[in-house]
Amino acid sequence: MPWKQTDPMTEKTQMIIEYLSGDYAVAELARRHGVSRKSVYKWIRRHGQESWAGLAERGRAPQDHPNQLSAQLEEAILGLKKRWPDWGAPKLRHKLRASLGPDEHCPAESTVSGVLKKHGLVKPPRRRRRAIPGGVGALSQGAAPNALWCVDFKGWWRTGDGRRCEPLTVTDAWSRYLLRCVGLSAGTGAALVRPHFELLFREYGLPEAIRSDNGPPFASTGLAGLSALSVWWLRLGLRLERIEPGCPQQNGCHERMHLALEQSQARRARTHLAAQQRALAQFRQEYNHERPHEALAQCVPGALYQPSARPFPSRLPPPREYPQSWERRQVRGWGQMKWGGHEVAVSRALAGEGIGLEPCGDGEWKVWFEQLQIATFDERARRLRGIPRLPKAKGQEVAA
């Protein structure tokens, strides 16, 4: 029965000692140690070349293989990462492939990722809680350019001179095009935000709908969540969409852009607001025209976006003409309407605007502003009741 030791190094040493004694032939050593004669010859040869050190175990990985990444390609990947430090392997590989000639092989995404990991250029992913789908409904998909714009404020930070910088961001949901990225420092009220939308509407035209959260200046805690800014949007013929409170995933494309901004060099605080704005403008240029987007099959948003065919009017369109069978009221300066000689509270956001009341029962009315039902009115109690969530616009189907 072949004698075998548990330690391979000890067994090979014993085998060579036996061979050097001259008492055993190679075939007999092979039988004694349960190995092939080829193995015995290998260890005799290594001992002859390197003495006892030659018996140590060696790695079995090949010294090279045909698909090994060249030093030039590795340097090219590192150069792209230096140019765009916030990008990951998919986008860097897309840029690398575009820079290579038609006959040159582009490494796989996993290879690019391996190079980044090798040089410590990959940040460990943050652990995130799984988002729970919201149930507000009436949120469209944005199936074409300008079908839906998304708006929000990026979290604020202070510049080197102590001023607050809170970027106002607007994107086109279909193309992911970043329409606006401007740092505000004097507040986020409607008086400061509306001029930026006037500039946007003049440059790009009007969208069909705007999606926002429920915070000011986009919404309020008043009737139907109306604010001065959203009333202006309704007068322009835009549809309002609001995500459910606490469900930012319902504005996921916009939040993903915010993550890219947070991880970019533009997020680093500059010495003053003007320098910060230059950094934000550079981020917008890169995001729209250089950074490939995986959801767009690695296209850049600027290659897909087109301005709207709906021009921004020089003056507000005339108010909606409500049907003759409806009651019509003018909302007064303090947000009230007259009904049967009494003042009834409506909404200060609607001051100066006309509303329509559609009869729907004995003493019950649906209250409309433009194409949006904002409340129901009980004339006996002389009180408006809000609607739990924004409904679909009248006569218009909204994709789920």
Secondary structure by P-SEA (a helix, b strand, c coil): cbbbbccaaaaaaaaaaaaaaccccaaaaaaaacccaaaaaaaaaaaaacccccccccccccccccccccaaaaaaaaaaaaacccccaaaaaaaaaaaccccbbbbcaaaaaaaaaaaccccccccccccccccccccccccccccbbbbbbcbbbbcccbbbbbbbbbbccccccccbbbbbcccccaaaaaaaaaaaaaaccccccccccccccccccccccccaaaaaaaaabbbbbbccccccccaaaaaaaaaaaaacccccccccaaaaaaaaaaaaaaacccbbbccccccccccccccccccccccccccccccccbbbbbbcccbbbbcccbbbbcccccccbbbbbbbccccbbbbbccccccccccccccbbbbbccccccccccccc
